[in-house]
Amino acid sequence: MPLNLWDQSALDKSADPLDECVYGSRLLGKDPSLVLHGGGNTSVKIKYKDVTGKELDAIYIKGSGWDLATIERAGFAALPLSRLLELLELESLSDREMMRELSAARFDDSMPQPSVEALLHAFLPFKAIQHSHADVILALTNTPNGDEYIKQIFGNRVLIVQYVMPGFDLARKLYQSWEQDSTPNTLGIVLMNHGLFSFGETTQQAYLNHLELINQAEVFVKNILPKASDSKTLVSKKSDAQDFAALRRKISAAAGRPMIVKRECDASIMEFVKRPDLSEIAKRGPLTPDHVIRTKRIPLVGQDVDNYSLEYLKYFERNHSRSQEPLQILDGAPRILLDPQLGMLAVGTSAKDANIAGDIYRHTVDVVTLCQDYLGGWQALPEELIFDVEYWELEQAKIKRYSSRPSLEGQVSFVTGAASGIGKACALELMARGSAVIAVDQSARVSEVISNPNWYGVVADVTDQSSVQQAIVTGIERFGGIDIAVIAAGIFGKTERISELNSDGWRKVMAVNTDAVVDLMSSLHPLLKVSPVYGRVVVIGSKNVEAPGLGAVAYSVSKAATTQIARIAALEWAQDRIRVNVVHPDAVFDTGLWTEETISARAKSYNLSVDDYKSRNLLRQEIRSEHVGKLVAELCGPAFIATTGAQISIDGGNDRTI
Ligand code: ZN
C-alpha cells in the first residue's frame, strides 16, 4: 500500500509550484505499483512570463520521453492554457494534428514535446494534476464487474470514463463527461483499463488525493483476498545455455534483427507459468493498451516462435483496415515468452528494452492472478482496441526514425580481461556500438566499469574452467546468447632468459595466454554457431608473435600458440560462418602492465623523452587501448564481413614486422 512520502522539508524554501510538481511527480514515479517506465503524467498551472514581460496563464505538462521517477524542471513543457482550451472546442482533430498544434503552442521550442494527454490536463479546473496507471486500478477495471467495483469503492467521489484511446478523442470525451457529471465531491477520474487522475490546488493535495483513492482501492482488494498462505517453492528447469541461445536465434529471426533475451524464473514467475490455465489467461491481452508497445498484445506461451509470428500476421490482417492510412506491419517476434519449464523470457532490442518488457509483465502476472483468482475473472480489452494503440499513427511515425540503429544493437559480446586496459577498451567500444557485453575479469572492478543495463560484469578466473562456465551460463541468462568473443585476458610474466627460466612462471603464462584461450574457444563454439548474425572472434595477440623479444620467451611463445589456435579455428569454423581474426598490438602503455615509473625508466634507458618513447614506431603514433578497442569493434562489424584468419598489426609500423 503506497505510503505518504511527502516531506515538505525536502523542498527548498524558495520552491515554486513547478518545483513542487517535480517533487510530487518523482514520488509518484518511483512507486512501480503506480507508474512504470515512462507511464503516467503530471501538470501544474501557473503563470508564464513571456518575452514582453506579460504574465500569461500557462500549463506545465510532462514532456514525452521523460520518466516521472527522474523528471526535472526541464522535463516539463509550458503552453498557453487559452490555446489548449481552443483546441478542445474542435469537433475532431487527428492525433498527428493535435501533436503538431501542441508542439507549436509551446512558449519555447527548446522545451520537450508535451504529453499526448496535455489537453486532458488543460480543462480540469485544478492547479495540479497527477495521473498514474496504478496496478490496483488496472486490476479492478480489467474484470467483468469493473464498473461495479469502482462505484462500490468510491461512490460519487470519482468520475468513471469508459476506455478510449489516449489522444484527442479521450480528451474530448473526458471534457464532456466532466461538464455533465462532475460534482464538488469529485476527487478523481477512473479511466477504465487505463488509470487514475487526481487533482488539487497544489501538487501535494493532488498527490494526497491520489494516495487516498489508491489506498481505498487496495483495502477493498485486500479484504477480498484470502489470508496469505505459505508460498510453494517452484523450481525452474536449469536452462541449457545452448538451447537457450538457439531459441534466441529463432526469436531474432522472427524480429529480423538480433534481440536481447533475458530469463526470469523466480518463485512468483514460476507459479504463474505453471498454472494449468496459463495458455488461456495469458492470451487475453495486456493490462492496458500502452503496454502493447513493450510486450506486444500477448506473450508466446511455449517455444513455438514460428507459430507466434504466423498468428501475429493474422492479427495484423484482421485489423489493419481499421486505419485509413496504409500501415507498416511490425515484426512478428514475441517480446514475452512464458514457458512452464523455463519461466519468463523478456525480449528487447537492447538489455534496457528487455528489462522494461520484463518489468511490465511482472506487474501483469500479479494483476492477472488477482483478477482471475479473486476478482471474478481476468478480462482484457478486445484486440482491435489494442491494435489501435500498437498501430497508432504516432507510433508508425516512429518506425521511420529507427533507420539509424547502432551497428551492433541487440548483439552480445563476451570479453575477457574487461576490467582494464585493452579488454576494457574493447568492451566499452563494443557497447558504444550497441552491443550488450558479458564482461569477464578476475578483478571485482569489472562490475563497476560502467553502470548500464547492457553491461554485465562477471568475476571469473579464465584458467578456472568452472568459473568461466558459470560466467557463460549467467551471461546467457542475462542476454540470451553470444555473438562476439574478444579474448583479451593475458599476462606478460617475468622477463627472464631461457637459461634462467623458471618453469612455474612459464606454465602460468601458458595457462592464461594459451590453455585458457583454447578452453574458452571450445566452450564458446556451440553458442557462436547459433548466433543470429554469425559469430565473430577476435584474439588479442602481440607484436612478439612476429618479432619476439629477448627475455620474453613465455609471452612470445604463448601468443604465437594462441595465434595458431585462432587460425585453426578460422579454418574449422568457417563452415559455421564464424569469423576469427587476430590483432597484434605493440607498446600500448595505458594498460595494467605499465606504470608511470616503468615508462619513464624505459624512456630514460633509451635516452628518449616519455612522449618520444611512447611513439617509438615508424609512424611516430602513440597507441592507446582505445585505438585497439576501435579496431577490434570494427573487425566485428560489417566492414570485415569477408575477413577471417587475418592478423592485423596495430603497432604504428615496425621495421621488424613489415
Ligand atoms: Zn495514461
Boltz pocket constraint, residues with backbone or C-beta under 6 A from the ligand:
constraints:
  - pocket:
      binder: B
      contacts: [[A, 40], [A, 41], [A, 117], [A, 131], [A, 132], [A, 133], [A, 166], [A, 194], [A, 195]]
      max_distance: 6.0
